[in-house]
Amino acid sequence: MDFEKNSEILKALGHPMRLKIVTGLIKEGECNVNKMVKNLGLPQSTVSQHLGILKSRGIIKQKKEGVLTCYSISDKRIKDLVSIISRE
């Protein structure tokens, strides 16, 4: 087990807004920044900062669709982890 990498993933998911972004991406499959800004009610720069952290930890990936950049979950373990912590 790569303790350093897993710790960084958990730290990134420890922020409520990043966890909300990841949960939304799990539900939607993929989403562009403009839609996230609208749904989250945050400035574009703030959303982009959170996306940058999630991307640098390997949690999400991006792909270009014309002028839009769409994000999706890149690691199946993240879906499993969010499912586990969402149980009540």
N, C-alpha and C positions, 0 to 999 in steps of 0.2 A: 504494500500500500504506500502510495506517495503522500505522506502526511503533510508536507509543505503545500502541495498543490490542492489537496482536499481542504486544508485549513483556509487557503485563499478563496476557494469557492464558497465555503460557509461564511466567511467574512463578507464577501460581496453580497450574498443573499441575506445577510443580517440587517441590511438597511430596508426599512418598510417600503420605500418607493421602488427599489430594485426588485424586491419580492413581488410587489404588485405588477411591475412590468413583466416579470417572468411568468407569473400566473396568467396574465392576459395573453401572452404569447402562446402559452400551452393551450388555452381555450380557443384562440383564433387561428393558430397554426403559423401565421406570419402577419406582420403589420409594418406599416411605414411610420416614419417619425411624425409626420403631420397628424395622422390619426391618433397616435399616442399623446401628442401635445393636447389635442382636443379632448380626449378621454380623461387624461390625468389632470388637466387644468394647470399645467406647469409651463414655464417658458421653454422654448425650443432648446436653448443652450443648456438648461438643467437636464432635460430629457437626454440630450446628446452626451452629457457628462456621465450620466448613469449607464447609458448604452455602451460607452467606451470602457467603463469598468467591467461590465458584464462580458463584453467581447474579449477584453484582455485576459480574462480568467477562463476563456473557452466555454462559457455558458451559452452564449448566443453566437450566431453567424449572420452575415449580411450578404445580400445580393442586390445588384443594380437592376432595376426595371425602368428603362428609359432614364428620366431625371429623378425618379424616386429610388430610395434605398429601402429595401424591406428586410426586416429582421425576423429570425426564427430561432428556436432552441436547437443547439448543436449537439447536446449530450443527453442521451436518453435517461441517464441517471438523475438528471435534474428533474425530469418529469416524475420519476419515482419518489425522489426526495420531497418535492412539493406535495405530492399526493399523501405521503406519510404525515407530514406536519399539518396538513389540512384536515385530517381526521379529528373528530371531536367525540 
